[in-house]
């Protein structure tokens, strides 16, 4: 069985292969198929329809006509022939369903600010006025990757684990505060001098899943590991998130979907002790997390939500769709 880094490489290779193959047919074919795809929405159960509508209005908060800047991109000019990043593939797989004369703004990468004009992004701040940041499911190959957890919660080690690069001061502070705690196996996997004292060997996701508790901490924007933790049989520990993506991190409820830790990590040991003593509460949170993430792995509904976010953007920026 393929595992660890090899499994992720295979996952990424499949993503690129499928993404590039999907870009071969002419765009006109996809534009003709859009109406048929959108019509499948009406065949869904009412609860599913309501859930999709709720997500669309969360991702795209533009509810009045808005003017784009002179730097807006023409859809005809967005092509995978120029660059084949994971962002480009994800974006193209939605944009190709819309007219070539559609105009929009987009910014790829880790974005922690709100643009001055309505812009498609992967991430945005949760707090404050963020309606110009319109979320799409971008860099999905990295952020929506999960593995099958073969370990029962009760059989896992009574410890909390974290591995990752600690380029940011808040991650370095986390390591400084928690690396010596008796039930914490946390360490940096980068090669920076500032993290040398906290260096530990790389651990695969499968190895981390042997622990009851896994820490999730934001990096440049959101924490990449949050999704696979919430899909596992381990309990997610994290500070209240500051940024959000298509995963709607801003809707996660502390004590229901994850265990909230104070910003200075001072209560981490106390929270570990509590959930070791209350396994049923821990398992209830894990089940809630599993239910939450399951909604993001239905391809048809994900595409419908993406198309509706894009269509809503074009309508509100007064472009014909």
C-alpha positions as CSV (number, residue, x, y, z in Angstrom):
1,X,0.0,0.0,0.0
2,X,1.3,3.5,-0.9
3,X,1.6,5.7,2.2
4,X,3.1,8.9,3.5
5,X,4.9,11.2,1.1
6,X,4.4,8.8,-1.8
7,X,0.6,8.8,-1.3
8,X,0.5,12.6,-1.4
9,X,2.7,12.6,-4.6
10,X,0.3,10.2,-6.2
11,X,-2.6,12.3,-5.1
12,X,-1.0,15.4,-6.6
13,X,-0.1,13.7,-9.8
14,X,-3.7,12.6,-10.3
15,X,-4.8,16.2,-9.6
16,X,-2.5,17.6,-12.3
17,X,-3.4,14.8,-14.8
18,X,-7.1,15.2,-14.4
19,X,-6.9,19.0,-14.3
20,X,-4.9,19.3,-17.5
21,X,-6.9,16.7,-19.4
22,X,-10.1,18.6,-18.4
23,X,-8.6,21.7,-20.0
24,X,-8.3,20.1,-23.5
25,X,-11.9,20.4,-24.7
26,X,-12.9,23.8,-26.1
27,X,-14.5,26.2,-23.6
28,X,-17.7,26.4,-25.7
29,X,-18.4,22.8,-24.7
30,X,-18.3,23.7,-21.0
31,X,-20.4,26.8,-21.5
32,X,-23.1,24.7,-23.1
33,X,-23.0,22.2,-20.3
34,X,-23.3,24.8,-17.6
35,X,-27.1,25.1,-17.8
36,X,-27.4,21.3,-17.5
37,X,-25.1,21.2,-14.5
38,X,-27.0,24.1,-12.8
39,X,-30.3,22.2,-13.4
40,X,-29.1,19.3,-11.3
41,X,-29.4,21.7,-8.3
42,X,-33.2,21.4,-8.5
43,X,-33.0,17.6,-8.2
44,X,-31.3,17.7,-4.9
45,X,-33.1,17.4,-1.6
46,X,-34.3,20.7,-0.1
47,X,-31.9,20.4,2.8
48,X,-28.9,20.0,0.3
49,X,-30.2,23.0,-1.7
50,X,-30.4,25.2,1.4
51,X,-26.9,24.1,2.5
52,X,-25.4,25.1,-0.8
53,X,-27.2,28.4,-0.9
54,X,-26.0,29.2,2.6
55,X,-22.4,28.4,1.6
56,X,-22.6,30.4,-1.6
57,X,-23.8,33.5,0.3
58,X,-21.0,32.9,2.9
59,X,-18.3,32.7,0.2
60,X,-19.6,35.6,-1.9
61,X,-21.0,38.4,0.2
62,X,-21.4,40.9,-2.6
63,X,-25.2,41.7,-2.6
64,X,-25.3,44.9,-4.6
65,X,-23.9,45.9,-8.0
66,X,-20.2,46.7,-7.8
67,X,-17.8,48.1,-10.3
68,X,-14.5,46.4,-11.2
69,X,-11.3,48.3,-11.7
70,X,-9.6,48.9,-15.0
71,X,-7.2,46.0,-14.2
72,X,-9.9,43.4,-14.3
73,X,-9.0,40.3,-16.3
74,X,-10.9,39.1,-19.3
75,X,-11.9,35.4,-19.0
76,X,-10.6,34.8,-22.5
77,X,-7.1,35.7,-21.3
78,X,-7.1,33.2,-18.5
79,X,-5.4,30.1,-19.8
80,X,-3.6,27.1,-18.4
81,X,-1.1,27.4,-21.3
82,X,0.5,30.3,-19.4
83,X,1.0,28.7,-16.0
84,X,-0.1,25.4,-14.6
85,X,-0.1,25.9,-10.8
86,X,-2.7,24.2,-8.6
87,X,-4.4,27.6,-8.3
88,X,-4.7,28.0,-12.0
89,X,-6.1,24.5,-12.5
90,X,-8.8,24.9,-9.8
91,X,-9.7,28.4,-11.0
92,X,-9.9,27.3,-14.7
93,X,-12.1,24.4,-13.9
94,X,-14.8,26.9,-12.8
95,X,-14.1,29.9,-15.1
96,X,-14.2,27.7,-18.2
97,X,-18.0,27.4,-17.8
98,X,-18.5,31.1,-18.3
99,X,-18.4,33.5,-21.3
100,X,-15.0,34.5,-22.6
101,X,-16.0,38.2,-22.2
102,X,-16.6,37.9,-18.5
103,X,-14.4,40.2,-16.4
104,X,-13.0,39.6,-12.9
105,X,-10.2,40.1,-10.4
106,X,-8.3,37.2,-8.8
107,X,-5.3,36.9,-6.5
108,X,-3.6,33.5,-5.9
109,X,-1.6,32.5,-2.9
110,X,-1.9,33.1,0.9
111,X,-3.9,36.3,1.2
112,X,-4.4,37.8,4.6
113,X,-5.8,41.2,3.5
114,X,-9.1,42.2,1.8
115,X,-8.6,43.7,-1.7
116,X,-10.1,47.1,-2.7
117,X,-12.2,45.5,-5.4
118,X,-14.2,42.2,-5.5
119,X,-11.6,39.5,-6.0
120,X,-11.5,35.7,-6.1
121,X,-9.1,34.5,-3.4
122,X,-8.3,31.3,-1.6
123,X,-8.2,32.9,1.9
124,X,-9.4,36.0,3.7
125,X,-9.6,37.4,7.3
126,X,-12.6,36.1,9.3
127,X,-13.2,39.3,11.2
128,X,-14.1,42.7,9.8
129,X,-15.5,43.7,6.4
130,X,-14.3,41.0,4.0
131,X,-17.0,41.1,1.2
132,X,-14.4,42.0,-1.5
133,X,-12.7,38.6,-0.8
134,X,-14.8,36.1,-2.7
135,X,-13.8,32.6,-1.8
136,X,-13.2,29.7,-4.3
137,X,-11.9,26.3,-3.6
138,X,-8.3,27.0,-4.7
139,X,-5.1,24.9,-4.1
140,X,-7.6,22.1,-3.2
141,X,-5.0,19.4,-3.8
142,X,-3.1,20.6,-0.8
143,X,-5.9,21.8,1.5
144,X,-8.5,19.1,0.9
145,X,-6.2,16.1,1.2
146,X,-7.1,13.4,3.7
147,X,-6.1,9.8,4.5
148,X,-8.0,6.9,5.9
149,X,-7.6,6.7,9.7
150,X,-7.3,3.1,10.6
151,X,-6.9,3.7,14.4
152,X,-9.7,3.8,16.9
153,X,-9.5,6.8,19.2
154,X,-9.2,4.7,22.3
155,X,-6.3,2.8,21.0
156,X,-4.2,5.9,20.2
157,X,-1.3,7.3,22.3
158,X,-2.3,9.7,25.1
159,X,-0.3,12.5,23.5
160,X,-0.6,15.6,21.4
161,X,1.4,15.8,18.2
162,X,2.5,18.5,15.7
163,X,5.1,18.7,13.0
164,X,5.7,21.5,10.5
165,X,7.8,24.4,9.4
166,X,7.9,27.2,11.9
167,X,8.8,30.2,9.8
168,X,6.2,32.5,11.6
169,X,6.8,34.0,15.1
170,X,3.5,32.5,16.4
171,X,4.6,29.0,15.4
172,X,8.0,29.6,17.0
173,X,6.2,30.8,20.2
174,X,4.0,27.6,20.1
175,X,7.2,25.4,20.0
176,X,8.9,27.5,22.7
177,X,5.9,27.1,25.1
178,X,4.9,23.5,24.4
179,X,7.9,21.4,23.2
180,X,8.8,20.4,26.8
181,X,5.3,19.6,28.0
182,X,5.2,15.9,29.0
183,X,2.3,14.8,26.8
184,X,3.4,16.9,23.8
185,X,5.4,15.6,20.8
186,X,5.8,18.8,18.8
187,X,8.7,19.8,16.7
188,X,9.9,21.9,13.7
189,X,10.8,20.2,10.5
190,X,12.4,23.2,8.8
191,X,16.1,24.1,8.7
192,X,16.0,27.6,10.2
193,X,18.5,28.5,12.9
194,X,15.8,30.0,15.1
195,X,14.0,26.6,15.3
196,X,17.1,24.4,15.8
197,X,16.3,23.8,19.5
198,X,12.8,22.5,18.5
199,X,13.9,20.3,15.6
200,X,12.3,16.8,15.3
201,X,12.1,14.2,12.6
202,X,9.4,14.5,9.9
203,X,6.3,12.5,10.6
204,X,3.8,11.3,8.0
205,X,0.1,11.9,8.5
206,X,-0.3,8.2,9.2
207,X,2.3,8.5,12.0
208,X,0.6,11.5,13.5
209,X,-2.8,9.7,13.4
210,X,-1.4,7.3,16.1
211,X,-1.9,10.1,18.6
212,X,-5.2,11.1,20.3
213,X,-4.6,14.8,19.9
214,X,-3.3,16.7,16.9
215,X,-2.5,20.4,17.0
216,X,-3.5,22.7,14.1
217,X,-1.9,26.1,13.9
218,X,-2.2,28.7,11.2
219,X,0.8,29.4,9.0
220,X,0.8,32.3,6.5
221,X,-3.0,32.1,6.5
222,X,-4.9,28.9,7.4
223,X,-3.6,25.7,8.7
224,X,-3.2,23.1,6.0
225,X,-3.6,20.1,8.3
226,X,-6.9,21.2,9.7
227,X,-9.0,19.3,7.2
228,X,-7.3,15.9,7.5
229,X,-7.3,16.2,11.3
230,X,-11.1,16.8,11.3
231,X,-11.6,13.9,8.9
232,X,-9.7,11.6,11.3
233,X,-10.4,9.8,14.6
234,X,-8.1,12.2,16.4
235,X,-9.2,15.3,18.3
236,X,-8.2,18.7,16.8
237,X,-6.7,21.3,19.1
238,X,-6.2,24.8,17.9
239,X,-6.4,28.5,18.7
240,X,-9.5,30.3,17.4
241,X,-8.8,30.8,13.7
242,X,-8.1,34.3,12.2
243,X,-8.3,33.3,8.5
244,X,-10.7,31.2,6.5
245,X,-11.0,29.5,3.1
246,X,-13.6,27.4,1.3
247,X,-13.6,25.3,4.4
248,X,-15.4,28.2,6.2
249,X,-13.1,28.0,9.3
250,X,-15.0,31.0,10.6
251,X,-18.1,28.8,11.2
252,X,-16.3,26.2,13.3
253,X,-17.5,26.0,16.9
254,X,-15.1,25.6,19.8
255,X,-15.9,22.7,22.0
256,X,-18.1,21.2,19.3
257,X,-15.8,20.9,16.2
258,X,-12.5,21.3,17.9
259,X,-10.8,22.1,21.2
260,X,-10.0,25.7,21.5
261,X,-6.6,26.6,23.1
262,X,-5.8,30.1,24.4
263,X,-3.7,32.4,22.2
264,X,-0.7,32.0,24.4
265,X,-1.1,28.2,24.7
266,X,-1.1,28.5,28.5
267,X,-4.1,26.1,28.9
268,X,-2.9,23.4,26.5
269,X,-1.8,21.0,29.2
270,X,-5.0,21.5,31.1
271,X,-7.1,20.8,28.0
272,X,-5.1,17.6,27.3
273,X,-5.7,16.4,30.8
274,X,-9.4,17.2,30.6
275,X,-10.1,15.3,27.4
276,X,-8.0,12.3,28.6
277,X,-10.3,12.2,31.5
278,X,-13.4,12.7,29.4
279,X,-13.1,10.3,26.4
280,X,-16.8,10.4,25.5
281,X,-16.7,14.2,25.1
282,X,-13.6,13.9,22.9
283,X,-15.2,11.3,20.7
284,X,-18.4,13.4,20.4
285,X,-16.3,16.4,19.1
286,X,-14.5,14.1,16.7
287,X,-17.9,12.9,15.3
288,X,-19.0,16.5,14.9
289,X,-15.8,17.3,13.0
290,X,-16.2,14.2,10.8
291,X,-19.8,15.3,9.9
292,X,-18.7,18.9,9.2
293,X,-15.9,17.9,6.7
294,X,-17.9,15.3,4.9
295,X,-19.9,18.0,3.2
296,X,-16.8,19.1,1.3
297,X,-16.2,15.8,-0.4
298,X,-19.3,15.6,-2.7
299,X,-18.0,16.5,-6.2
300,X,-21.4,17.4,-7.7
301,X,-22.4,19.7,-4.8
302,X,-18.9,21.3,-4.7
303,X,-19.1,22.1,-8.4
304,X,-22.6,23.5,-8.0
305,X,-21.5,25.8,-5.1
306,X,-18.4,26.9,-7.1
307,X,-20.5,27.7,-10.2
308,X,-23.1,29.7,-8.2
309,X,-20.3,31.7,-6.4
310,X,-18.8,32.6,-9.8
311,X,-22.2,33.4,-11.3
312,X,-23.2,35.6,-8.3
313,X,-19.9,37.4,-8.7
314,X,-20.6,38.1,-12.4
315,X,-24.2,39.2,-11.8
316,X,-23.2,41.7,-9.1
317,X,-20.3,43.1,-11.1
318,X,-22.8,43.7,-13.9
319,X,-21.3,41.2,-16.3
320,X,-23.6,39.1,-18.5
321,X,-23.5,35.4,-17.7
